[in-house]
Amino acid sequence: MGNKYLIRQCFVAFGFVFYAFCEGMIATFPSVLNPALLSSNTTDIKATPDEASWLASCNSITGLIGYFTLSPIMQKFGRRKTHFGINITIVVGWLTILFANSVTMLFIARLIQGLTLDNVHKKTANIKLIKGEAKAQAGWCICIIIITTKCIQLD
């Protein structure tokens, strides 16, 4: 019986680990974006060093807003709808970067992405992994989520 719950918990844990991976991609994307924007060999979007610096850090501003507004939104609409909204926000941010044709659009995309930063910890705190006989496995799943999240964020 315990294996049934362990498989479910592993699927849930995979979702959080994947979210942490996406969060790491958002946080480290400027390390690839900034050299491309500052290079003289590119013909698309050009940015000044100041603009590139702001692009790398502007998502922290909206990250703070997202961090403090997530809990009330989660209480009002529930975890499922809130997590769905977070995932849509991530997709909108990446699509905005994909179709950006100016530095302003890149700023908007990074600000949108910032709304979702560092909310994975609230997700792990709100999840209910412990069911039935699988309490020991739930502890391991939570440890794996936290360790993986911290390792991904070391970049």
C-alpha positions as CSV (number, residue, x, y, z in Angstrom):
1,M,0.0,0.0,0.0
2,G,2.8,2.4,0.8
3,N,4.2,2.2,-2.7
4,K,1.0,3.7,-4.2
5,Y,1.5,6.8,-2.1
6,L,5.3,6.9,-2.8
7,I,4.7,7.0,-6.6
8,R,2.2,9.9,-6.1
9,Q,4.6,11.8,-3.9
10,C,7.4,11.3,-6.4
11,F,5.2,12.8,-9.2
12,V,4.4,15.8,-7.0
13,A,8.0,16.2,-6.0
14,F,9.0,16.1,-9.7
15,G,6.7,19.0,-10.3
16,F,8.4,21.1,-7.7
17,V,11.9,20.2,-8.8
18,F,10.9,21.1,-12.4
19,Y,9.5,24.4,-11.1
20,A,12.8,25.1,-9.2
21,F,14.7,24.3,-12.4
22,C,12.6,26.9,-14.3
23,E,13.2,29.4,-11.5
24,G,16.9,28.9,-11.9
25,M,16.6,29.4,-15.6
26,I,14.8,32.7,-15.0
27,A,17.4,33.8,-12.5
28,T,20.5,32.9,-14.6
29,F,19.2,33.9,-18.0
30,P,20.9,37.3,-17.9
31,S,24.3,35.5,-18.0
32,V,23.4,34.5,-21.6
33,L,21.3,37.5,-22.5
34,N,23.6,40.4,-21.4
35,P,26.6,39.4,-23.6
36,A,24.4,39.0,-26.6
37,L,22.8,42.5,-26.0
38,L,26.2,44.1,-25.5
39,S,28.0,42.4,-28.4
40,S,28.7,44.4,-31.5
41,N,28.3,41.3,-33.7
42,T,24.5,41.0,-33.1
43,T,22.1,42.8,-35.3
44,D,18.9,42.4,-33.3
45,I,18.4,44.2,-30.0
46,K,21.2,46.4,-28.6
47,A,21.5,47.6,-25.1
48,T,23.8,49.9,-23.1
49,P,25.7,48.4,-20.2
50,D,23.4,50.2,-17.8
51,E,20.3,48.7,-19.5
52,A,21.8,45.3,-19.4
53,S,22.5,45.6,-15.7
54,W,18.9,46.7,-15.0
55,L,17.7,43.8,-17.1
56,A,19.6,41.4,-14.9
57,S,18.2,42.8,-11.7
58,C,14.8,44.2,-12.4
59,N,12.9,41.0,-11.8
60,S,13.8,41.3,-8.1
61,I,11.5,44.2,-7.8
62,T,8.4,42.3,-8.9
63,G,9.7,39.2,-7.1
64,L,9.2,41.1,-3.8
65,I,5.7,41.9,-4.9
66,G,4.9,38.4,-5.9
67,Y,6.4,37.0,-2.6
68,F,4.1,39.1,-0.5
69,T,0.9,38.7,-2.6
70,L,1.1,35.0,-3.2
71,S,-0.2,34.0,0.3
72,P,-3.4,36.1,0.2
73,I,-4.1,35.0,-3.4
74,M,-3.6,31.4,-2.4
75,Q,-6.0,31.7,0.5
76,K,-8.6,33.3,-1.7
77,F,-8.4,31.1,-4.8
78,G,-6.8,27.9,-3.4
79,R,-3.4,26.3,-4.2
80,R,-4.4,24.7,-7.4
81,K,-5.6,27.9,-9.1
82,T,-2.8,29.9,-7.7
83,H,-0.1,27.4,-9.0
84,F,-1.9,27.4,-12.4
85,G,-1.7,31.2,-12.5
86,I,2.0,31.1,-11.5
87,N,2.7,28.7,-14.4
88,I,0.8,30.8,-16.8
89,T,2.8,33.9,-15.7
90,I,6.1,32.0,-16.3
91,V,4.9,31.1,-19.8
92,V,3.8,34.6,-20.6
93,G,7.2,35.9,-19.4
94,W,9.1,33.5,-21.7
95,L,6.8,34.2,-24.6
96,T,7.4,37.9,-24.2
97,I,11.1,37.4,-24.3
98,L,10.8,35.2,-27.3
99,F,8.9,37.8,-29.3
100,A,10.7,40.9,-27.9
101,N,12.0,43.3,-30.4
102,S,13.3,46.0,-28.1
103,V,14.9,46.5,-24.7
104,T,11.6,47.8,-23.3
105,M,9.9,44.5,-24.2
106,L,12.7,42.6,-22.5
107,F,12.2,44.8,-19.4
108,I,8.5,43.9,-19.4
109,A,9.2,40.2,-19.8
110,R,11.7,40.2,-16.9
111,L,9.3,42.1,-14.7
112,I,6.6,39.5,-15.5
113,Q,9.0,36.7,-14.7
114,G,9.9,38.3,-11.4
115,L,6.4,37.8,-10.1
116,T,7.1,34.1,-9.8
117,L,10.6,34.1,-8.4
118,D,11.3,32.5,-5.0
119,N,7.7,31.2,-4.6
120,V,8.8,27.5,-4.8
121,H,9.4,27.6,-1.0
122,K,5.8,28.6,-0.4
123,K,4.7,25.8,-2.7
124,T,6.7,23.2,-0.7
125,A,5.4,24.5,2.6
126,N,1.8,24.3,1.4
127,I,1.9,20.8,-0.1
128,K,0.3,17.9,1.7
129,L,2.4,14.9,1.0
130,I,1.7,12.9,4.1
131,K,-1.1,10.4,3.5
132,G,-1.9,7.0,5.0
133,E,1.1,4.8,5.7
134,A,3.6,6.8,3.6
135,K,4.7,9.3,6.3
136,A,8.4,8.3,6.1
137,Q,8.5,8.6,2.3
138,A,6.9,12.0,2.5
139,G,9.8,13.2,4.7
140,W,12.3,12.0,2.1
141,C,10.3,13.7,-0.8
142,I,10.3,17.0,1.1
143,C,14.1,16.7,1.7
144,I,14.7,15.9,-1.9
145,I,12.7,19.0,-3.0
146,I,14.5,21.3,-0.6
147,I,18.0,20.0,-1.4
148,T,17.4,20.1,-5.1
149,T,15.9,23.6,-4.9
150,K,19.0,24.9,-3.0
151,C,21.4,23.2,-5.4
152,I,19.7,24.7,-8.4
153,Q,19.7,28.2,-6.9
154,L,23.5,28.1,-6.2
155,D,24.1,29.2,-9.8
